[in-house]
Amino acid sequence: AAIVAGTAALMRAVDPSLSNGVIVGRIARNADPAGTQEQTGNGRINMPRALADTSVQELQPAGAAPVGSGGPFVGPYR
């Protein structure tokens, strides 16, 4: 989780206008395959490739909808 947070923080420092969805999309799309989806979700973070990505396509979690006043269950991204 610390590597994901650090990657997201660095991306936001480079471009403060990025939305959370764009940051998540860039991290997820550029991950290197590793293990199974149950083990590593989208794979191993590839920070240089995520930083070089210029797409603005947002990615939303594929998890379940929110229940009550809580947030959604965040699962793998598609």
C-alpha positions in Angstrom: 0.0 0.0 0.0 2.9 2.4 0.7 4.2 2.0 -2.8 0.8 2.7 -4.3 0.4 5.8 -2.1 3.9 7.0 -3.0 3.4 6.5 -6.7 0.0 8.4 -6.5 1.6 11.2 -4.5 4.5 11.6 -7.0 2.0 11.7 -9.9 0.0 14.4 -8.1 3.2 16.4 -7.4 4.2 16.2 -11.0 0.6 17.3 -12.2 -1.7 18.6 -9.4 -4.6 18.7 -11.8 -4.9 14.9 -12.1 -8.0 13.4 -10.6 -8.0 10.3 -8.4 -9.6 8.3 -11.2 -6.9 9.3 -13.8 -4.1 8.4 -11.3 -5.7 5.0 -10.5 -6.1 4.4 -14.3 -2.5 5.2 -15.0 -1.2 3.0 -12.2 -3.5 0.0 -13.0 -3.0 0.1 -16.8 0.8 0.2 -16.5 1.2 -2.5 -13.9 3.4 -5.4 -14.7 1.7 -8.8 -14.6 2.6 -10.7 -11.4 0.8 -13.5 -9.6 -2.9 -14.0 -9.9 -5.6 -11.2 -9.6 -6.5 -12.5 -6.2 -2.8 -12.2 -5.1 -1.8 -8.9 -6.7 -4.8 -7.3 -8.3 -3.6 -5.6 -11.4 0.0 -6.7 -10.8 3.2 -5.0 -9.7 3.4 -1.2 -10.0 5.6 0.1 -12.8 6.2 3.7 -11.6 8.2 4.9 -14.6 5.6 3.7 -17.0 2.7 5.1 -14.9 4.5 8.5 -14.7 5.1 8.6 -18.5 1.4 7.7 -19.3 -0.4 10.8 -20.5 -3.9 9.4 -20.9 -6.8 11.1 -19.1 -9.1 8.0 -19.0 -10.4 7.5 -15.5 -10.7 4.1 -14.0 -13.3 3.1 -11.4 -13.1 0.1 -9.0 -14.9 -3.0 -10.0 -15.9 -3.7 -6.4 -19.4 -3.8 -4.9 -21.6 -0.7 -4.5 -21.5 1.3 -1.2 -23.5 -0.1 1.7 -25.1 2.3 4.1 -23.0 5.4 4.7 -19.7 3.5 4.1 -17.6 3.6 0.9 -17.5 1.0 -1.8 -15.5 -2.2 -1.4 -12.5 -1.6 -3.6 -11.5 -4.6 -5.6 -9.6 -5.2 -8.8 -9.8 -2.5 -11.4 -10.9 -3.3 -14.9 
